[in-house]
Amino acid sequence: MKLKVVVEGHAQPIHIPDELMKQASEYFDMMDQDMDNGYQMSHNWIENPDTFQRCQIAADKMLTALQTQNESTYTLMAAYILARMPETELVSLSQSGDMSEHDIDHMDMGLF
């Protein structure tokens, strides 16, 4: 599988092995259980993040992993997004510091 990611106008694909999607399902469930307790999304406490917000949280972790070149983490966060929102084709990451500005899109923008 492939997820298109855009940071500051720079687009890159993240390739997610099909096996990772299967192997990481328990880890994704643990992430969800943690978020079930609420989550601080930038300036706002979200009591019960919905699926889109959970994917924005994962996208924020992906941004940090991309910045630190932590391939295993950014690939895992991309896999989480695709596991929870399988129709996702594009994630635009904001570097504003506000994770609610990360955009998760289902349209093919023709970037690759």
Secondary structure, DSSP 8 states (H G I E B T S, - for coil): -EEEEEETTEEEEEE--HHHHHHTHHHHHHHHHHHTT-EEETTEEESS--HHHHHHHHHHHHHHHHHTT-HHHHHHHHHHHHHHSTT--EEEE--SS-GGG-EEE-S-----
